[in-house]
């Protein structure tokens, strides 16, 4: 299950043209309307009992107000700019990643 999760998540990142990077522990990045988003897919979190995708916006130039208007999310950390995904269901993690990247690259007009 872990390997499928890791492979599937990385396919999605490739579909959205995420680029490799080395920033802190993050391995991928994508330029969004709101700023640069760093991403790391963790295939080993809790030995497959919890599927995690770590996401953090670069705080330089990040448009917090516009982001919050578009996403109305309560799981975004305003202090660290992190927007992680943690779930026990790999399908939910994959779908959440797809939904977020879709919204970040094709934002809903406000």
C-alpha positions, 0 to 999 in steps of 0.5 A: 500500500505504501509503495502504491501511495508513494508512486501514485502521489508522485504521478500526480505531482508530475501531472501538475509539473511540480519540479524537484527541489531541495528545501529543508526536507521538501523534495518538490515545488510548484509555483502557484497563484499564491506563491511557491508551494514545497511538497514532500510525499512520505512513504514511511509515515507510521509504517503505512498506518498514516499517509502523509503529504507535507506541504508548506508555502514559501512565506516570501511573497505568499498572499495569505488573504487571497489564499484564505478567501479561495480555500476557506480552510481551517487546517492551514497553519498561519504561522508556519505556512504548512498545509499538510495532509495526514490520513489513514486512508491512502485514497483520501490522501491522493484525492486531497492532493489532486483537489489542492493542486487543481485549486492552486493551479486553476483557482476559482475566481473570487 
